[in-house]
Amino acid sequence: MSPTVVGRATLFRGWYVVWAAFAAMTVIFGVAYSFAAFFQPWSVEFDAQRADVSWVFGLSSLLYFSLGAVGGALADRFGPRATGLAGMSCLAAGLLASSFATDLASIYLAYGLGIGLGVALVYTPSMGAVQPWFARRRGLASGIASSGIGAGTLVVPILASWLIANLDWREAMRWLALGVVLAGFAAAWFLDRDPARHGLAPDGLPLSAASGLAADATTRRGAPAGLTLREALRAPSFRWLYASTLAAGVPMFVPFAHLSASARDAGIADTEAVALVGLIGIGSLLGRFGIGGFADRLGRLQTRIIVEAMLGASFLIWASADGYPAFAVFALVFGLSYGGIVSLLPPICSDLYGLRAVSGIIGLLYTGAAFGALLGPVAAGALFDAHGHYGWAMALCATGSVLATFCAWRVMRMAPRQA
């Protein structure tokens, strides 16, 4: 990958925004997906069933996706830096408050609200900030930025597991809160979504020399072009894109809550079971880096259909897993497809609806993922508690993937007519 360059030696400022978004994604989703490390300690300390503990993850996911539209709208109004700093503050406060919880209900409130609100205020504004800086390489830039989710998933749950083993879960949360303050605030500070303010058009071209490209991305006043949020809602493809995001939310979040528990049931040690979430992170990194550039060539909507189908097929591997190698293969394949799905949504939104309200549009779409993120993990826990195995939960995930693939195909069919 050769970075876009302005002049002879100046690195295009857009890449700084990309890596700031990468760091922000690493922090917020590393913390959110470290839930896998806390699942067993909470189950033991609060004598809770899996469905009860799954509500913690489900509630936080519901909040950060359903409030994504709010985070996007706030970023459109106040800018991604201010919104991101507020989100990191909520994240750190939620972790700190959770470390003093005396029952599971307190975890619901502190972790669910703090992590849910914190991620909502960082995720959509960070991804939205990347979009105006790129046109030709938007898929690649979004893939790099969103690959921070994979990096966080790889590193933070394993770090949390190590802290729990050497200290306890409460101290682990306090150390994570400190990490958010140090790394998260620094990342949020560098978020910027206005290349025109720096005299630049997308891809680093000067405004004066970017007539064709700049015209696609900005109006003559310098404001982003495209549909308003209200206009996007009326677009023929939007309801199908929303349905695809909703259906995909069910299978996309079950493994983060239950894969480690499923591995423990198969006799795998705690540390290795939590490390499976890290393998999802590795697969996700590969998906975000590789699939973004691939989608720029093949087509982003076409690529989304492929990775949605891959996601559903991966659950056949989990269903047949009877040892660590099979669990590891599932984690990698699932992570690859999951990473591709997440990284493609922002550039697809920009392609279909323009940049004017891109943060708000992405946030609104993620309200669909919110319901799937709540339903999937909680339903999987309830199905396990009722039947003693995850077979029915995996069938639910496969069904959601099939529906998501069909809806993505409908978006592709409608997009040319909409344009």
C-alpha positions as CSV (number, residue, x, y, z in Angstrom):
1,M,0.0,0.0,0.0
2,S,1.5,3.3,-1.1
3,P,0.0,6.2,0.9
4,T,-1.5,9.2,-0.9
5,V,1.0,12.0,-1.0
6,V,0.5,15.8,-1.3
7,G,3.4,17.5,-2.9
8,R,6.7,15.7,-2.9
9,A,7.2,14.7,0.7
10,T,4.1,15.5,2.8
11,L,2.0,12.5,3.9
12,F,-1.6,13.1,3.1
13,R,-3.4,14.2,6.3
14,G,-6.2,11.7,5.6
15,W,-4.0,8.8,6.6
16,Y,-3.5,10.4,10.0
17,V,-7.3,10.4,10.4
18,V,-7.4,6.7,9.3
19,W,-4.9,5.7,11.9
20,A,-6.6,7.7,14.6
21,A,-9.8,6.0,13.8
22,F,-7.9,2.6,13.9
23,A,-6.7,3.4,17.4
24,A,-10.1,4.5,18.6
25,M,-11.6,1.3,17.2
26,T,-8.9,-0.8,19.0
27,V,-9.7,0.8,22.3
28,I,-13.5,0.7,22.3
29,F,-14.1,-2.7,20.8
30,G,-11.2,-4.2,22.6
31,V,-12.9,-3.2,25.8
32,A,-16.4,-4.3,24.5
33,Y,-15.2,-7.7,23.4
34,S,-13.2,-8.3,26.6
35,F,-16.7,-9.4,27.9
36,A,-15.6,-12.9,27.0
37,A,-12.9,-12.8,29.7
38,F,-15.4,-11.6,32.3
39,F,-18.2,-14.1,31.4
40,Q,-17.0,-16.9,33.7
41,P,-16.0,-14.8,36.7
42,W,-19.3,-13.0,36.7
43,S,-21.2,-16.3,36.3
44,V,-19.4,-17.7,39.4
45,E,-19.4,-14.6,41.6
46,F,-23.1,-13.8,41.0
47,D,-24.3,-17.4,40.6
48,A,-25.9,-16.6,37.3
49,Q,-27.0,-18.6,34.3
50,R,-25.6,-18.0,30.8
51,A,-28.7,-16.1,29.6
52,D,-28.5,-13.8,32.6
53,V,-24.8,-13.0,32.0
54,S,-25.5,-12.7,28.2
55,W,-27.8,-9.7,29.0
56,V,-24.7,-7.7,29.9
57,F,-23.2,-8.0,26.5
58,G,-26.6,-7.8,24.8
59,L,-27.6,-4.6,26.6
60,S,-24.3,-2.8,25.9
61,S,-24.4,-3.9,22.3
62,L,-28.0,-2.7,22.0
63,L,-27.1,0.7,23.4
64,Y,-24.0,1.3,21.3
65,F,-25.7,0.4,18.1
66,S,-29.1,1.9,18.8
67,L,-27.4,5.1,19.9
68,G,-25.1,5.1,16.9
69,A,-27.4,7.4,15.1
70,V,-27.2,9.8,18.0
71,G,-23.4,9.6,18.0
72,G,-23.4,10.2,14.3
73,A,-25.8,13.2,14.5
74,L,-23.7,14.7,17.3
75,A,-20.5,14.3,15.2
76,D,-22.3,16.0,12.3
77,R,-23.1,18.9,14.6
78,F,-20.1,19.2,16.9
79,G,-17.4,17.2,15.1
80,P,-15.9,13.8,15.7
81,R,-13.2,15.0,18.1
82,A,-15.5,16.4,20.8
83,T,-17.9,13.5,20.4
84,G,-15.1,10.9,20.5
85,L,-13.6,12.5,23.7
86,A,-17.1,12.3,25.4
87,G,-17.4,8.7,24.4
88,M,-14.0,7.7,25.8
89,S,-15.0,9.4,29.1
90,C,-18.1,7.3,29.3
91,L,-16.2,4.1,28.5
92,A,-13.7,4.7,31.3
93,A,-16.4,5.7,33.7
94,G,-18.4,2.5,32.9
95,L,-15.4,0.3,33.5
96,L,-14.5,2.0,36.8
97,A,-18.1,1.8,38.1
98,S,-18.4,-1.8,37.1
99,S,-15.4,-2.7,39.2
100,F,-17.3,-1.8,42.3
101,A,-20.5,-3.8,41.4
102,T,-22.0,-6.0,44.1
103,D,-24.5,-7.8,42.0
104,L,-25.3,-8.6,38.3
105,A,-27.9,-5.8,38.2
106,S,-25.2,-3.3,38.9
107,I,-23.1,-4.7,36.1
108,Y,-26.1,-4.3,33.8
109,L,-26.3,-0.6,34.7
110,A,-22.6,0.4,34.9
111,Y,-21.1,-1.8,32.1
112,G,-24.2,-1.7,29.9
113,L,-24.7,2.0,30.1
114,G,-21.0,3.1,30.2
115,I,-19.7,0.8,27.5
116,G,-22.8,1.1,25.4
117,L,-22.9,4.9,25.4
118,G,-19.1,5.2,25.1
119,V,-18.9,3.0,22.0
120,A,-21.9,4.8,20.4
121,L,-20.2,8.2,20.8
122,V,-16.9,7.0,19.3
123,Y,-17.6,4.3,16.6
124,T,-19.9,6.1,14.1
125,P,-18.1,9.4,14.4
126,S,-14.7,7.8,13.9
127,M,-15.8,5.8,10.8
128,G,-17.7,8.8,9.5
129,A,-14.6,11.0,9.8
130,V,-12.6,8.8,7.4
131,Q,-15.1,9.0,4.5
132,P,-14.6,12.6,3.3
133,W,-10.9,12.2,3.0
134,F,-11.0,9.5,0.3
135,A,-12.8,8.7,-3.0
136,R,-10.8,6.2,-5.0
137,R,-9.4,4.4,-2.0
138,R,-12.4,4.8,0.4
139,G,-12.8,1.0,0.7
140,L,-9.2,0.5,1.7
141,A,-9.2,3.5,4.1
142,S,-12.3,2.3,5.8
143,G,-10.9,-1.3,6.0
144,I,-7.8,0.0,7.7
145,A,-9.7,2.1,10.1
146,S,-12.2,-0.6,11.0
147,S,-9.4,-3.2,11.4
148,G,-8.8,-1.5,14.7
149,I,-11.8,-3.6,15.9
150,G,-9.9,-6.7,15.0
151,A,-6.7,-5.5,16.7
152,G,-8.6,-4.7,19.8
153,T,-10.4,-8.0,19.7
154,L,-7.0,-9.7,19.4
155,V,-5.2,-7.9,22.2
156,V,-7.6,-6.7,24.9
157,P,-9.6,-9.8,25.8
158,I,-6.3,-11.7,26.2
159,L,-4.9,-8.9,28.3
160,A,-8.0,-8.8,30.4
161,S,-7.8,-12.6,30.9
162,W,-4.2,-12.3,32.1
163,L,-5.1,-9.4,34.5
164,I,-8.0,-11.5,35.9
165,A,-5.7,-14.5,36.4
166,N,-3.0,-12.5,38.1
167,L,-5.2,-9.9,40.0
168,D,-8.9,-10.3,39.9
169,W,-11.7,-9.1,37.6
170,R,-12.3,-5.9,39.5
171,E,-8.7,-4.8,39.3
172,A,-8.6,-5.8,35.6
173,M,-11.5,-3.4,34.9
174,R,-9.6,-0.6,36.7
175,W,-6.5,-1.1,34.6
176,L,-8.6,-1.2,31.4
177,A,-10.2,2.1,32.5
178,L,-6.7,3.7,32.8
179,G,-5.8,2.3,29.3
180,V,-8.9,4.0,27.9
181,V,-7.9,7.4,29.4
182,L,-4.4,7.2,28.1
183,A,-4.8,5.6,24.6
184,G,-8.5,6.5,23.9
185,F,-8.2,10.2,24.5
186,A,-5.1,10.5,22.3
187,A,-6.9,8.7,19.4
188,A,-10.1,10.8,19.7
189,W,-8.0,14.1,19.6
190,F,-6.8,13.4,16.1
191,L,-10.2,12.7,14.6
192,D,-11.0,15.3,11.8
193,R,-13.6,15.0,9.0
194,D,-13.1,18.3,7.1
195,P,-10.3,18.1,4.4
196,A,-11.6,21.4,2.9
197,R,-10.6,23.2,6.1
198,H,-7.0,22.2,5.2
199,G,-7.3,23.2,1.6
200,L,-7.7,19.6,0.4
201,A,-10.1,17.5,-1.6
202,P,-10.5,13.7,-1.3
203,D,-7.3,11.6,-1.8
204,G,-5.1,14.6,-1.0
205,L,-5.7,16.7,-4.1
206,P,-5.6,20.5,-3.7
207,L,-9.1,21.9,-4.0
208,S,-8.0,24.1,-6.9
209,A,-6.7,21.1,-8.9
210,A,-9.4,18.6,-8.0
211,S,-12.3,19.9,-10.0
212,G,-13.8,16.5,-11.1
213,L,-13.1,14.6,-7.9
214,A,-13.9,17.5,-5.6
215,A,-17.2,18.0,-7.4
216,D,-18.3,14.5,-6.5
217,A,-17.5,14.9,-2.8
218,T,-18.4,18.5,-2.1
219,T,-20.8,21.2,-3.1
220,R,-19.5,24.5,-4.5
221,R,-19.7,25.9,-1.0
222,G,-17.4,23.2,0.3
223,A,-20.0,21.3,2.2
224,P,-20.3,17.5,1.6
225,A,-22.7,16.5,-1.2
226,G,-25.3,13.8,-1.0
227,L,-28.6,12.9,0.5
228,T,-29.8,14.2,3.8
229,L,-30.8,11.7,6.4
230,R,-34.5,12.1,5.6
231,E,-33.8,11.7,1.9
232,A,-31.7,8.5,2.5
233,L,-34.6,7.0,4.4
234,R,-36.8,7.4,1.3
235,A,-34.2,5.8,-1.0
236,P,-35.5,2.4,-2.4
237,S,-32.4,0.5,-1.3
238,F,-32.3,1.8,2.3
239,R,-35.0,-0.6,3.8
240,W,-33.1,-3.6,2.3
241,L,-29.8,-2.4,3.6
242,Y,-31.3,-1.9,7.0
243,A,-32.9,-5.4,6.9
244,S,-29.5,-6.9,6.0
245,T,-27.8,-5.1,8.9
246,L,-30.5,-6.3,11.3
247,A,-30.4,-9.9,10.1
248,A,-26.6,-10.0,10.2
249,G,-26.6,-8.6,13.8
250,V,-27.9,-11.9,15.2
251,P,-25.0,-14.2,14.0
252,M,-22.3,-11.6,14.2
253,F,-22.4,-11.2,18.0
254,V,-23.1,-14.7,19.3
255,P,-19.5,-15.9,19.1
256,F,-18.2,-12.9,21.1
257,A,-20.5,-13.8,24.0
258,H,-20.5,-17.7,23.8
259,L,-17.6,-19.1,21.8
260,S,-15.3,-19.2,24.9
261,A,-18.0,-20.8,27.0
262,S,-18.7,-23.4,24.2
263,A,-14.9,-24.2,24.1
264,R,-14.9,-24.6,27.9
265,D,-17.7,-27.1,27.6
266,A,-15.6,-29.1,25.2
267,G,-12.8,-29.3,27.8
268,I,-10.6,-26.4,26.6
269,A,-8.8,-24.4,29.3
270,D,-10.0,-20.9,30.2
271,T,-7.0,-19.1,28.8
272,E,-7.1,-20.9,25.5
273,A,-10.9,-20.5,25.3
274,V,-10.6,-16.7,25.7
275,A,-7.8,-16.7,23.1
276,L,-10.4,-17.9,20.6
277,V,-11.8,-14.3,20.7
278,G,-8.3,-13.1,19.9
279,L,-8.3,-15.4,16.8
280,I,-11.6,-13.8,15.7
281,G,-9.6,-10.6,15.9
282,I,-6.8,-12.0,13.7
283,G,-9.4,-13.1,11.1
284,S,-11.1,-9.7,11.4
285,L,-7.8,-7.9,10.7
286,L,-7.3,-10.0,7.6
287,G,-10.8,-9.3,6.5
288,R,-10.7,-5.6,6.9
289,F,-7.3,-5.1,5.3
290,G,-7.7,-7.5,2.5
291,I,-11.4,-7.3,1.7
292,G,-11.5,-3.4,1.6
293,G,-9.0,-3.3,-1.2
294,F,-10.6,-6.3,-3.0
295,A,-14.0,-4.6,-2.8
296,D,-12.7,-1.4,-4.4
297,R,-12.0,-3.6,-7.5
298,L,-14.8,-6.1,-7.5
299,G,-17.5,-3.8,-6.1
300,R,-18.5,-3.2,-2.5
301,L,-22.1,-4.5,-2.7
302,Q,-21.0,-7.7,-4.6
303,T,-18.3,-8.3,-1.9
304,R,-20.7,-7.8,0.9
305,I,-22.9,-10.6,-0.5
306,I,-19.9,-12.9,-0.6
307,V,-18.8,-12.2,3.0
308,E,-22.4,-12.5,4.3
309,A,-22.6,-16.0,2.8
310,M,-19.2,-16.8,4.3
311,L,-20.4,-15.8,7.7
312,G,-23.3,-18.3,7.6
313,A,-21.1,-21.1,6.3
314,S,-18.7,-20.6,9.2
315,F,-21.3,-21.8,11.7
316,L,-21.2,-25.3,10.2
317,I,-17.6,-25.4,11.4
318,W,-18.6,-24.4,14.9
319,A,-21.4,-26.9,15.0
320,S,-19.0,-29.8,14.2
321,A,-16.1,-28.6,16.4
322,D,-14.9,-31.2,18.9
323,G,-11.4,-29.8,19.7
324,Y,-9.3,-26.7,19.7
325,P,-8.1,-26.8,16.0
326,A,-11.7,-26.8,14.8
327,F,-12.7,-24.0,17.2
328,A,-9.7,-22.0,15.9
329,V,-10.6,-22.5,12.3
330,F,-14.1,-21.3,13.0
331,A,-12.8,-18.3,14.8
332,L,-10.6,-17.3,11.9
333,V,-13.2,-17.8,9.2
334,F,-15.9,-16.1,11.2
335,G,-13.5,-13.2,11.9
336,L,-12.6,-12.9,8.3
337,S,-16.2,-12.6,7.2
338,Y,-17.3,-10.5,10.1
339,G,-14.4,-8.0,9.5
340,G,-15.4,-7.7,5.9
341,I,-19.1,-7.0,6.7
342,V,-18.3,-4.3,9.2
343,S,-15.6,-2.6,7.1
344,L,-17.8,-2.4,4.0
345,L,-20.9,-0.7,5.4
346,P,-19.4,2.9,5.7
347,P,-18.2,3.0,2.1
348,I,-21.4,1.4,0.8
349,C,-23.3,4.2,2.6
350,S,-21.1,6.8,1.0
351,D,-21.5,5.2,-2.4
352,L,-25.3,5.0,-2.2
353,Y,-26.2,8.2,-0.3
354,G,-23.2,10.6,-0.5
355,L,-21.3,12.3,2.3
356,R,-23.6,15.0,3.6
357,A,-25.1,13.0,6.4
358,V,-22.9,9.9,6.3
359,S,-22.3,9.6,10.1
360,G,-26.1,9.9,10.8
361,I,-26.9,7.3,8.1
362,I,-24.4,4.8,9.3
363,G,-25.6,5.3,12.9
364,L,-29.2,4.8,11.9
365,L,-28.3,1.6,10.0
366,Y,-26.6,0.3,13.1
367,T,-29.9,0.6,15.1
368,G,-30.7,-2.5,13.1
369,A,-27.6,-4.2,14.3
370,A,-28.5,-3.2,17.8
371,F,-31.6,-5.4,17.9
372,G,-29.7,-8.3,16.4
373,A,-26.8,-7.8,18.9
374,L,-29.3,-8.0,21.8
375,L,-31.4,-10.9,20.4
376,G,-28.5,-13.1,19.3
377,P,-26.4,-13.5,22.5
378,V,-29.4,-13.6,24.8
379,A,-31.3,-16.1,22.7
380,A,-28.2,-18.2,22.4
381,G,-27.8,-18.2,26.2
382,A,-31.5,-19.1,26.7
383,L,-31.3,-21.9,24.1
384,F,-28.3,-23.3,25.9
385,D,-29.9,-23.1,29.3
386,A,-33.0,-24.9,27.9
387,H,-31.3,-27.6,25.9
388,G,-27.8,-27.9,27.3
389,H,-26.0,-27.3,24.0
390,Y,-25.5,-24.6,21.4
391,G,-27.0,-26.5,18.4
392,W,-30.2,-24.5,18.2
393,A,-28.2,-21.3,18.7
394,M,-26.0,-22.1,15.7
395,A,-29.1,-22.8,13.6
396,L,-30.5,-19.4,14.5
397,C,-27.2,-17.8,13.5
398,A,-27.1,-19.6,10.1
399,T,-30.7,-18.5,9.4
400,G,-29.8,-14.9,10.1
401,S,-26.9,-15.1,7.8
402,V,-29.1,-16.4,4.9
403,L,-31.6,-13.6,5.4
404,A,-28.8,-11.0,5.5
405,T,-27.3,-12.4,2.3
406,F,-30.6,-12.2,0.5
407,C,-31.2,-8.6,1.6
408,A,-27.7,-7.6,0.5
409,W,-28.5,-9.1,-2.9
410,R,-31.6,-7.0,-3.1
411,V,-29.6,-3.8,-2.3
412,M,-27.2,-4.6,-5.2
413,R,-30.2,-5.1,-7.6
414,M,-31.7,-1.8,-6.5
415,A,-28.6,0.3,-6.4
416,P,-28.2,0.9,-10.2
417,R,-31.8,2.0,-10.5
418,Q,-31.5,4.3,-7.5
419,A,-28.4,5.9,-9.0
